[in-house]
Structure formats: C-alpha cells, structure tokens
C-alpha cells in the first residue's frame, strides 16, 4: 500500500480479482509477459509505479477496468 506525500494510499486489489477469476499469479504473469517477481511486487502493494501498458495488459487478461484493480483511499 504505497502512500503519496499527502498520506493517501493507493491499494492494489489484484488478489481479489485473481481469486474471482480463479487465476493464479503465475498464470497472469505468463499471460501479460511479466516476471512473477514484478507481478508479486504489484500484488503486495510495494510497487511505486505501474506502466500504462502493464495496467492495460492486466485489465485485458482479467477482463476488468483499471478502477477494479486500483483503489484510492484518502487519509
């Protein structure tokens, strides 16, 4: 759950989407062409940024919108 300078948090809900679609992180990594390690960093909320191309590939494979994957929580 990375926080920005104002203390707000962007939560990554990848675990929930994978569970709903009965897909493993390994399967998603193979489908989008990312390493399991990089996808794991995103899943655990430790990522500082995400490329639009990566976000688009994840959304394509999970058949979701970016807002389904990311949640902004102001403090």
N, CA, C and O atoms as a CHARMM CRD file, in Angstrom:
* protein
*
  300
    1    1 UNK  N      0.82700  -1.18400   0.00000 PROA 1      0.00000
    2    1 UNK  CA     0.00000   0.00000   0.00000 PROA 1      0.00000
    3    1 UNK  C      0.86900   1.24500   0.00000 PROA 1      0.00000
    4    1 UNK  O      1.07900   1.85200   1.05000 PROA 1      0.00000
    5    2 UNK  N      1.37000   1.62800  -1.14200 PROA 2      0.00000
    6    2 UNK  CA     2.22300   2.80700  -1.17800 PROA 2      0.00000
    7    2 UNK  C      1.44700   4.07300  -0.86600 PROA 2      0.00000
    8    2 UNK  O      0.29600   4.22500  -1.27600 PROA 2      0.00000
    9    3 UNK  N      2.08000   4.97500  -0.14000 PROA 3      0.00000
   10    3 UNK  CA     1.44400   6.24800   0.20300 PROA 3      0.00000
   11    3 UNK  C      2.13500   7.37300  -0.55100 PROA 3      0.00000
   12    3 UNK  O      3.34100   7.31500  -0.79500 PROA 3      0.00000
   13    4 UNK  N      1.38300   8.38300  -0.91600 PROA 4      0.00000
   14    4 UNK  CA     1.99800   9.53400  -1.56200 PROA 4      0.00000
   15    4 UNK  C      2.36300  10.55800  -0.49300 PROA 4      0.00000
   16    4 UNK  O      2.23000  10.27800   0.69800 PROA 4      0.00000
   17    5 UNK  N      2.82200  11.74000  -0.89900 PROA 5      0.00000
   18    5 UNK  CA     3.28400  12.73600   0.05600 PROA 5      0.00000
   19    5 UNK  C      2.19400  13.21800   1.00300 PROA 5      0.00000
   20    5 UNK  O      2.50200  13.61000   2.12900 PROA 5      0.00000
   21    6 UNK  N      0.94300  13.20300   0.59000 PROA 6      0.00000
   22    6 UNK  CA    -0.14100  13.67200   1.44600 PROA 6      0.00000
   23    6 UNK  C     -0.64400  12.57900   2.38100 PROA 6      0.00000
   24    6 UNK  O     -1.53600  12.83100   3.19100 PROA 6      0.00000
   25    7 UNK  N     -0.09500  11.37700   2.28700 PROA 7      0.00000
   26    7 UNK  CA    -0.51500  10.29900   3.15900 PROA 7      0.00000
   27    7 UNK  C     -1.65200   9.46000   2.61300 PROA 7      0.00000
   28    7 UNK  O     -2.08600   8.51500   3.27200 PROA 7      0.00000
   29    8 UNK  N     -2.14800   9.77800   1.42300 PROA 8      0.00000
   30    8 UNK  CA    -3.20100   8.96800   0.80800 PROA 8      0.00000
   31    8 UNK  C     -2.60100   7.65400   0.33100 PROA 8      0.00000
   32    8 UNK  O     -1.39600   7.55700   0.10300 PROA 8      0.00000
   33    9 UNK  N     -3.44200   6.65700   0.18500 PROA 9      0.00000
   34    9 UNK  CA    -2.96300   5.32700  -0.17500 PROA 9      0.00000
   35    9 UNK  C     -3.64100   4.83400  -1.44000 PROA 9      0.00000
   36    9 UNK  O     -4.84600   5.00700  -1.62100 PROA 9      0.00000
   37   10 UNK  N     -2.85500   4.21600  -2.31400 PROA 10     0.00000
   38   10 UNK  CA    -3.38900   3.51300  -3.47900 PROA 10     0.00000
   39   10 UNK  C     -3.30100   2.02500  -3.15100 PROA 10     0.00000
   40   10 UNK  O     -2.21000   1.48800  -2.95600 PROA 10     0.00000
   41   11 UNK  N     -4.43500   1.37600  -3.09400 PROA 11     0.00000
   42   11 UNK  CA    -4.47000  -0.05700  -2.80100 PROA 11     0.00000
   43   11 UNK  C     -4.61900  -0.83000  -4.10300 PROA 11     0.00000
   44   11 UNK  O     -5.40900  -0.45200  -4.96800 PROA 11     0.00000
   45   12 UNK  N     -3.86400  -1.90600  -4.24100 PROA 12     0.00000
   46   12 UNK  CA    -3.93500  -2.77400  -5.41300 PROA 12     0.00000
   47   12 UNK  C     -4.75900  -3.99600  -5.03300 PROA 12     0.00000
   48   12 UNK  O     -4.41200  -4.72200  -4.10000 PROA 12     0.00000
   49   13 UNK  N     -5.85100  -4.22100  -5.75800 PROA 13     0.00000
   50   13 UNK  CA    -6.77900  -5.30600  -5.43200 PROA 13     0.00000
   51   13 UNK  C     -6.60300  -6.50500  -6.36500 PROA 13     0.00000
   52   13 UNK  O     -7.57400  -7.15300  -6.75500 PROA 13     0.00000
   53   14 UNK  N     -5.35000  -6.78700  -6.71200 PROA 14     0.00000
   54   14 UNK  CA    -5.04400  -7.86900  -7.63200 PROA 14     0.00000
   55   14 UNK  C     -5.43400  -9.22600  -7.05700 PROA 14     0.00000
   56   14 UNK  O     -5.95300 -10.07900  -7.77700 PROA 14     0.00000
   57   15 UNK  N     -5.18800  -9.42800  -5.77500 PROA 15     0.00000
   58   15 UNK  CA    -5.54400 -10.69600  -5.12500 PROA 15     0.00000
   59   15 UNK  C     -7.02600 -11.00900  -5.29200 PROA 15     0.00000
   60   15 UNK  O     -7.39700 -12.13200  -5.63100 PROA 15     0.00000
   61   16 UNK  N     -7.86800 -10.00700  -5.05300 PROA 16     0.00000
   62   16 UNK  CA    -9.31400 -10.20100  -5.16300 PROA 16     0.00000
   63   16 UNK  C     -9.71700 -10.57600  -6.58800 PROA 16     0.00000
   64   16 UNK  O    -10.52000 -11.48700  -6.79100 PROA 16     0.00000
   65   17 UNK  N     -9.15900  -9.87800  -7.56400 PROA 17     0.00000
   66   17 UNK  CA    -9.50800 -10.14600  -8.96200 PROA 17     0.00000
   67   17 UNK  C     -9.03300 -11.52700  -9.40500 PROA 17     0.00000
   68   17 UNK  O     -9.73900 -12.23400 -10.12400 PROA 17     0.00000
   69   18 UNK  N     -7.83500 -11.90400  -8.97200 PROA 18     0.00000
   70   18 UNK  CA    -7.33100 -13.23900  -9.31600 PROA 18     0.00000
   71   18 UNK  C     -8.22600 -14.31500  -8.71000 PROA 18     0.00000
   72   18 UNK  O     -8.54500 -15.30600  -9.36500 PROA 18     0.00000
   73   19 UNK  N     -8.62300 -14.11700  -7.47000 PROA 19     0.00000
   74   19 UNK  CA    -9.48900 -15.09200  -6.80100 PROA 19     0.00000
   75   19 UNK  C    -10.84100 -15.20800  -7.51900 PROA 19     0.00000
   76   19 UNK  O    -11.33500 -16.31100  -7.75200 PROA 19     0.00000
   77   20 UNK  N    -11.43000 -14.06100  -7.86500 PROA 20     0.00000
   78   20 UNK  CA   -12.72600 -14.05700  -8.55500 PROA 20     0.00000
   79   20 UNK  C    -12.65300 -14.77700  -9.89600 PROA 20     0.00000
   80   20 UNK  O    -13.61500 -15.42300 -10.31300 PROA 20     0.00000
   81   21 UNK  N    -11.50400 -14.66300 -10.57400 PROA 21     0.00000
   82   21 UNK  CA   -11.36000 -15.26700 -11.89900 PROA 21     0.00000
   83   21 UNK  C    -10.70700 -16.64700 -11.85300 PROA 21     0.00000
   84   21 UNK  O    -10.46200 -17.26500 -12.88900 PROA 21     0.00000
   85   22 UNK  N    -10.43200 -17.11400 -10.65300 PROA 22     0.00000
   86   22 UNK  CA    -9.79600 -18.43100 -10.45300 PROA 22     0.00000
   87   22 UNK  C     -8.52600 -18.55700 -11.30300 PROA 22     0.00000
   88   22 UNK  O     -8.32400 -19.52900 -12.03100 PROA 22     0.00000
   89   23 UNK  N     -7.68300 -17.53100 -11.17600 PROA 23     0.00000
   90   23 UNK  CA    -6.43400 -17.48700 -11.92400 PROA 23     0.00000
   91   23 UNK  C     -5.28300 -17.33000 -10.93000 PROA 23     0.00000
   92   23 UNK  O     -5.41300 -16.62100  -9.93200 PROA 23     0.00000
   93   24 UNK  N     -4.17500 -17.98100 -11.19900 PROA 24     0.00000
   94   24 UNK  CA    -3.01400 -17.84000 -10.33100 PROA 24     0.00000
   95   24 UNK  C     -2.17200 -16.65700 -10.77300 PROA 24     0.00000
   96   24 UNK  O     -2.28000 -16.18500 -11.90400 PROA 24     0.00000
   97   25 UNK  N     -1.33200 -16.18600  -9.86300 PROA 25     0.00000
   98   25 UNK  CA    -0.41300 -15.10500 -10.18700 PROA 25     0.00000
   99   25 UNK  C      0.55900 -15.55600 -11.27500 PROA 25     0.00000
  100   25 UNK  O      0.92300 -14.77100 -12.15000 PROA 25     0.00000
  101   26 UNK  N      0.97200 -16.80100 -11.22100 PROA 26     0.00000
  102   26 UNK  CA     1.88200 -17.35400 -12.23000 PROA 26     0.00000
  103   26 UNK  C      1.23300 -17.33400 -13.60800 PROA 26     0.00000
  104   26 UNK  O      1.87400 -16.96300 -14.59000 PROA 26     0.00000
  105   27 UNK  N     -0.03500 -17.72900 -13.68700 PROA 27     0.00000
  106   27 UNK  CA    -0.74400 -17.72800 -14.96700 PROA 27     0.00000
  107   27 UNK  C     -0.87200 -16.31400 -15.51200 PROA 27     0.00000
  108   27 UNK  O     -0.65800 -16.08400 -16.70300 PROA 27     0.00000
  109   28 UNK  N     -1.21900 -15.36500 -14.64700 PROA 28     0.00000
  110   28 UNK  CA    -1.33800 -13.98000 -15.09400 PROA 28     0.00000
  111   28 UNK  C      0.01800 -13.45400 -15.57000 PROA 28     0.00000
  112   28 UNK  O      0.09200 -12.76900 -16.59100 PROA 28     0.00000
  113   29 UNK  N      1.07500 -13.76700 -14.84600 PROA 29     0.00000
  114   29 UNK  CA     2.41800 -13.31400 -15.24100 PROA 29     0.00000
  115   29 UNK  C      2.77100 -13.80700 -16.63700 PROA 29     0.00000
  116   29 UNK  O      3.30900 -13.05400 -17.44900 PROA 29     0.00000
  117   30 UNK  N      2.46900 -15.06900 -16.91400 PROA 30     0.00000
  118   30 UNK  CA     2.74400 -15.62900 -18.23800 PROA 30     0.00000
  119   30 UNK  C      1.90700 -14.94400 -19.31100 PROA 30     0.00000
  120   30 UNK  O      2.40300 -14.66100 -20.40100 PROA 30     0.00000
  121   31 UNK  N      0.65200 -14.68000 -19.01100 PROA 31     0.00000
  122   31 UNK  CA    -0.24500 -14.06700 -20.00000 PROA 31     0.00000
  123   31 UNK  C      0.12600 -12.63000 -20.34100 PROA 31     0.00000
  124   31 UNK  O     -0.02800 -12.20500 -21.48600 PROA 31     0.00000
  125   32 UNK  N      0.61800 -11.87400 -19.35000 PROA 32     0.00000
  126   32 UNK  CA     0.93900 -10.46400 -19.60200 PROA 32     0.00000
  127   32 UNK  C      2.41800 -10.23200 -19.89600 PROA 32     0.00000
  128   32 UNK  O      2.81400  -9.11300 -20.22000 PROA 32     0.00000
  129   33 UNK  N      3.23800 -11.28000 -19.78600 PROA 33     0.00000
  130   33 UNK  CA     4.65200 -11.15200 -20.11300 PROA 33     0.00000
  131   33 UNK  C      5.47800 -10.45000 -19.04700 PROA 33     0.00000
  132   33 UNK  O      6.46200  -9.78100 -19.36300 PROA 33     0.00000
  133   34 UNK  N      5.08800 -10.59900 -17.79700 PROA 34     0.00000
  134   34 UNK  CA     5.85700 -10.03900 -16.69000 PROA 34     0.00000
  135   34 UNK  C      6.49100 -11.16600 -15.89400 PROA 34     0.00000
  136   34 UNK  O      6.04300 -12.31100 -15.94300 PROA 34     0.00000
  137   35 UNK  N      7.53900 -10.82500 -15.16200 PROA 35     0.00000
  138   35 UNK  CA     8.10800 -11.83700 -14.27600 PROA 35     0.00000
  139   35 UNK  C      7.18200 -11.99200 -13.07800 PROA 35     0.00000
  140   35 UNK  O      6.46000 -11.06900 -12.70100 PROA 35     0.00000
  141   36 UNK  N      7.22200 -13.16600 -12.49900 PROA 36     0.00000
  142   36 UNK  CA     6.42900 -13.41900 -11.30000 PROA 36     0.00000
  143   36 UNK  C      6.84600 -12.46800 -10.18500 PROA 36     0.00000
  144   36 UNK  O      6.00100 -11.99900  -9.42200 PROA 36     0.00000
  145   37 UNK  N      8.13900 -12.18100 -10.08500 PROA 37     0.00000
  146   37 UNK  CA     8.64000 -11.27400  -9.04600 PROA 37     0.00000
  147   37 UNK  C      8.04300  -9.87300  -9.19400 PROA 37     0.00000
  148   37 UNK  O      7.60600  -9.27900  -8.20800 PROA 37     0.00000
  149   38 UNK  N      8.02300  -9.34200 -10.42000 PROA 38     0.00000
  150   38 UNK  CA     7.47000  -7.99900 -10.62900 PROA 38     0.00000
  151   38 UNK  C      5.97400  -7.95000 -10.36400 PROA 38     0.00000
  152   38 UNK  O      5.47600  -6.98200  -9.78800 PROA 38     0.00000
  153   39 UNK  N      5.26600  -8.96700 -10.77200 PROA 39     0.00000
  154   39 UNK  CA     3.82800  -9.00400 -10.52100 PROA 39     0.00000
  155   39 UNK  C      3.55000  -9.15700  -9.02600 PROA 39     0.00000
  156   39 UNK  O      2.57500  -8.60400  -8.51400 PROA 39     0.00000
  157   40 UNK  N      4.38400  -9.88800  -8.34100 PROA 40     0.00000
  158   40 UNK  CA     4.25000 -10.06300  -6.89900 PROA 40     0.00000
  159   40 UNK  C      4.44200  -8.73500  -6.16300 PROA 40     0.00000
  160   40 UNK  O      3.73700  -8.45200  -5.19400 PROA 40     0.00000
  161   41 UNK  N      5.39300  -7.92500  -6.62200 PROA 41     0.00000
  162   41 UNK  CA     5.61800  -6.60300  -6.03400 PROA 41     0.00000
  163   41 UNK  C      4.36300  -5.74700  -6.18400 PROA 41     0.00000
  164   41 UNK  O      3.98200  -5.03200  -5.25800 PROA 41     0.00000
  165   42 UNK  N      3.73100  -5.82000  -7.33300 PROA 42     0.00000
  166   42 UNK  CA     2.49300  -5.08500  -7.55300 PROA 42     0.00000
  167   42 UNK  C      1.38500  -5.61400  -6.64000 PROA 42     0.00000
  168   42 UNK  O      0.66000  -4.84000  -6.01500 PROA 42     0.00000
  169   43 UNK  N      1.26600  -6.92100  -6.57200 PROA 43     0.00000
  170   43 UNK  CA     0.20900  -7.55100  -5.77900 PROA 43     0.00000
  171   43 UNK  C      0.31100  -7.20600  -4.29600 PROA 43     0.00000
  172   43 UNK  O     -0.70500  -7.00800  -3.62900 PROA 43     0.00000
  173   44 UNK  N      1.52900  -7.13700  -3.78800 PROA 44     0.00000
  174   44 UNK  CA     1.71600  -6.86800  -2.36200 PROA 44     0.00000
  175   44 UNK  C      1.65400  -5.38200  -2.02200 PROA 44     0.00000
  176   44 UNK  O      1.76000  -5.00600  -0.85400 PROA 44     0.00000
  177   45 UNK  N      1.48300  -4.53800  -3.03600 PROA 45     0.00000
  178   45 UNK  CA     1.37000  -3.10200  -2.78800 PROA 45     0.00000
  179   45 UNK  C      2.69800  -2.40600  -2.59700 PROA 45     0.00000
  180   45 UNK  O      2.73400  -1.26700  -2.13000 PROA 45     0.00000
  181   46 UNK  N      3.79700  -3.06700  -2.94900 PROA 46     0.00000
  182   46 UNK  CA     5.12200  -2.47200  -2.76600 PROA 46     0.00000
  183   46 UNK  C      5.59600  -1.70100  -3.99800 PROA 46     0.00000
  184   46 UNK  O      6.64500  -1.05800  -3.96100 PROA 46     0.00000
  185   47 UNK  N      4.83300  -1.76100  -5.07800 PROA 47     0.00000
  186   47 UNK  CA     5.22500  -1.06600  -6.30900 PROA 47     0.00000
  187   47 UNK  C      5.08200   0.43600  -6.12800 PROA 47     0.00000
  188   47 UNK  O      4.13000   0.90100  -5.50200 PROA 47     0.00000
  189   48 UNK  N      6.01400   1.18700  -6.66700 PROA 48     0.00000
  190   48 UNK  CA     5.97000   2.65300  -6.61600 PROA 48     0.00000
  191   48 UNK  C      5.23500   3.22600  -7.82600 PROA 48     0.00000
  192   48 UNK  O      4.75100   4.35700  -7.78500 PROA 48     0.00000
  193   49 UNK  N      5.15200   2.43800  -8.91000 PROA 49     0.00000
  194   49 UNK  CA     4.53200   2.90500 -10.15000 PROA 49     0.00000
  195   49 UNK  C      4.11500   1.69600 -10.97600 PROA 49     0.00000
  196   49 UNK  O      4.54200   0.56900 -10.72500 PROA 49     0.00000
  197   50 UNK  N      3.26800   1.96300 -11.96800 PROA 50     0.00000
  198   50 UNK  CA     2.87400   0.91800 -12.92000 PROA 50     0.00000
  199   50 UNK  C      2.77100   1.56900 -14.29200 PROA 50     0.00000
  200   50 UNK  O      2.20400   2.65300 -14.43000 PROA 50     0.00000
  201   51 UNK  N      3.31000   0.91500 -15.29200 PROA 51     0.00000
  202   51 UNK  CA     3.21700   1.41900 -16.66500 PROA 51     0.00000
  203   51 UNK  C      1.79300   1.23200 -17.16900 PROA 51     0.00000
  204   51 UNK  O      1.11800   0.26400 -16.81800 PROA 51     0.00000
  205   52 UNK  N      1.35000   2.16200 -17.98900 PROA 52     0.00000
  206   52 UNK  CA     0.01900   2.03300 -18.58000 PROA 52     0.00000
  207   52 UNK  C     -0.07700   0.76300 -19.41400 PROA 52     0.00000
  208   52 UNK  O     -1.13100   0.12900 -19.44600 PROA 52     0.00000
  209   53 UNK  N      1.00000   0.38300 -20.08700 PROA 53     0.00000
  210   53 UNK  CA     0.96400  -0.83400 -20.90400 PROA 53     0.00000
  211   53 UNK  C      0.78000  -2.07200 -20.02100 PROA 53     0.00000
  212   53 UNK  O      0.08800  -3.01300 -20.41100 PROA 53     0.00000
  213   54 UNK  N      1.39300  -2.07400 -18.84400 PROA 54     0.00000
  214   54 UNK  CA     1.22300  -3.18200 -17.90100 PROA 54     0.00000
  215   54 UNK  C     -0.19200  -3.20100 -17.36000 PROA 54     0.00000
  216   54 UNK  O     -0.81700  -4.25800 -17.28000 PROA 54     0.00000
  217   55 UNK  N     -0.69900  -2.03700 -16.99000 PROA 55     0.00000
  218   55 UNK  CA    -2.06500  -1.92400 -16.48700 PROA 55     0.00000
  219   55 UNK  C     -3.06200  -2.39200 -17.54100 PROA 55     0.00000
  220   55 UNK  O     -4.01300  -3.10800 -17.22600 PROA 55     0.00000
  221   56 UNK  N     -2.84600  -1.99100 -18.78100 PROA 56     0.00000
  222   56 UNK  CA    -3.73200  -2.39800 -19.87400 PROA 56     0.00000
  223   56 UNK  C     -3.69200  -3.91200 -20.07800 PROA 56     0.00000
  224   56 UNK  O     -4.73300  -4.53400 -20.28400 PROA 56     0.00000
  225   57 UNK  N     -2.50800  -4.50500 -20.02200 PROA 57     0.00000
  226   57 UNK  CA    -2.37900  -5.95600 -20.21300 PROA 57     0.00000
  227   57 UNK  C     -3.07300  -6.71800 -19.08700 PROA 57     0.00000
  228   57 UNK  O     -3.74500  -7.71900 -19.34000 PROA 57     0.00000
  229   58 UNK  N     -2.91700  -6.25800 -17.85800 PROA 58     0.00000
  230   58 UNK  CA    -3.58700  -6.90600 -16.72100 PROA 58     0.00000
  231   58 UNK  C     -5.09900  -6.79600 -16.87300 PROA 58     0.00000
  232   58 UNK  O     -5.82100  -7.77400 -16.68000 PROA 58     0.00000
  233   59 UNK  N     -5.57000  -5.61300 -17.21600 PROA 59     0.00000
  234   59 UNK  CA    -7.01600  -5.41700 -17.40200 PROA 59     0.00000
  235   59 UNK  C     -7.55700  -6.27200 -18.54700 PROA 59     0.00000
  236   59 UNK  O     -8.66600  -6.80000 -18.46200 PROA 59     0.00000
  237   60 UNK  N     -6.78200  -6.40600 -19.60200 PROA 60     0.00000
  238   60 UNK  CA    -7.19900  -7.24600 -20.73000 PROA 60     0.00000
  239   60 UNK  C     -7.35900  -8.69600 -20.27600 PROA 60     0.00000
  240   60 UNK  O     -8.37400  -9.33100 -20.56500 PROA 60     0.00000
  241   61 UNK  N     -6.37300  -9.21100 -19.57500 PROA 61     0.00000
  242   61 UNK  CA    -6.40100 -10.62000 -19.16700 PROA 61     0.00000
  243   61 UNK  C     -7.41800 -10.89800 -18.06700 PROA 61     0.00000
  244   61 UNK  O     -7.99500 -11.98400 -18.02100 PROA 61     0.00000
  245   62 UNK  N     -7.64500  -9.93900 -17.18600 PROA 62     0.00000
  246   62 UNK  CA    -8.60400 -10.14000 -16.09800 PROA 62     0.00000
  247   62 UNK  C    -10.00200  -9.63400 -16.46700 PROA 62     0.00000
  248   62 UNK  O    -10.94300  -9.74600 -15.68100 PROA 62     0.00000
  249   63 UNK  N    -10.11900  -9.07200 -17.68200 PROA 63     0.00000
  250   63 UNK  CA   -11.39300  -8.53000 -18.16300 PROA 63     0.00000
  251   63 UNK  C    -11.98700  -7.57800 -17.13000 PROA 63     0.00000
  252   63 UNK  O    -13.10800  -7.75400 -16.65400 PROA 63     0.00000
  253   64 UNK  N    -11.18100  -6.55100 -16.80000 PROA 64     0.00000
  254   64 UNK  CA   -11.60800  -5.58100 -15.80000 PROA 64     0.00000
  255   64 UNK  C    -11.21100  -4.18000 -16.25000 PROA 64     0.00000
  256   64 UNK  O    -10.57000  -4.00900 -17.28600 PROA 64     0.00000
  257   65 UNK  N    -11.59500  -3.19400 -15.46900 PROA 65     0.00000
  258   65 UNK  CA   -11.22400  -1.81200 -15.68900 PROA 65     0.00000
  259   65 UNK  C    -10.13800  -1.44100 -14.67400 PROA 65     0.00000
  260   65 UNK  O    -10.03700  -2.07600 -13.62500 PROA 65     0.00000
  261   66 UNK  N     -9.32000  -0.41300 -14.97600 PROA 66     0.00000
  262   66 UNK  CA    -8.29600  -0.00700 -14.01000 PROA 66     0.00000
  263   66 UNK  C     -8.85300   0.27400 -12.61400 PROA 66     0.00000
  264   66 UNK  O     -8.19900  -0.01400 -11.61100 PROA 66     0.00000
  265   67 UNK  N    -10.04000   0.82700 -12.55400 PROA 67     0.00000
  266   67 UNK  CA   -10.66500   1.11000 -11.25900 PROA 67     0.00000
  267   67 UNK  C    -11.02800  -0.14100 -10.47500 PROA 67     0.00000
  268   67 UNK  O    -11.20900  -0.08100  -9.25900 PROA 67     0.00000
  269   68 UNK  N    -11.13700  -1.28200 -11.16300 PROA 68     0.00000
  270   68 UNK  CA   -11.38100  -2.54700 -10.47500 PROA 68     0.00000
  271   68 UNK  C    -10.10400  -3.03600  -9.78400 PROA 68     0.00000
  272   68 UNK  O    -10.15900  -3.78400  -8.80800 PROA 68     0.00000
  273   69 UNK  N     -8.96300  -2.60200 -10.30300 PROA 69     0.00000
  274   69 UNK  CA    -7.66500  -3.06700  -9.82300 PROA 69     0.00000
  275   69 UNK  C     -7.06500  -2.12600  -8.77400 PROA 69     0.00000
  276   69 UNK  O     -6.38800  -2.57600  -7.85000 PROA 69     0.00000
  277   70 UNK  N     -7.31300  -0.82400  -8.91600 PROA 70     0.00000
  278   70 UNK  CA    -6.71500   0.18500  -8.04200 PROA 70     0.00000
  279   70 UNK  C     -7.79800   0.92600  -7.26900 PROA 70     0.00000
  280   70 UNK  O     -8.87500   1.21300  -7.79300 PROA 70     0.00000
  281   71 UNK  N     -7.48800   1.23100  -6.01000 PROA 71     0.00000
  282   71 UNK  CA    -8.43500   1.96900  -5.16900 PROA 71     0.00000
  283   71 UNK  C     -7.67800   3.07400  -4.43400 PROA 71     0.00000
  284   71 UNK  O     -6.65900   2.81000  -3.79600 PROA 71     0.00000
  285   72 UNK  N     -8.17200   4.30200  -4.52000 PROA 72     0.00000
  286   72 UNK  CA    -7.58300   5.44400  -3.84500 PROA 72     0.00000
  287   72 UNK  C     -8.27400   5.62700  -2.49300 PROA 72     0.00000
  288   72 UNK  O     -9.50100   5.69200  -2.41100 PROA 72     0.00000
  289   73 UNK  N     -7.46800   5.70700  -1.44400 PROA 73     0.00000
  290   73 UNK  CA    -8.00300   5.89500  -0.09900 PROA 73     0.00000
  291   73 UNK  C     -7.36600   7.13500   0.52100 PROA 73     0.00000
  292   73 UNK  O     -6.20600   7.08900   0.93000 PROA 73     0.00000
  293   74 UNK  N     -8.11200   8.25500   0.59800 PROA 74     0.00000
  294   74 UNK  CA    -7.53000   9.43800   1.21600 PROA 74     0.00000
  295   74 UNK  C     -7.46000   9.27700   2.74300 PROA 74     0.00000
  296   74 UNK  O     -8.29100   8.59600   3.34300 PROA 74     0.00000
  297   75 UNK  N     -6.47400   9.90300   3.34700 PROA 75     0.00000
  298   75 UNK  CA    -6.35800   9.84300   4.81200 PROA 75     0.00000
  299   75 UNK  C     -6.93200  11.08800   5.44800 PROA 75     0.00000
  300   75 UNK  O     -6.92300  11.21700   6.67300 PROA 75     0.00000
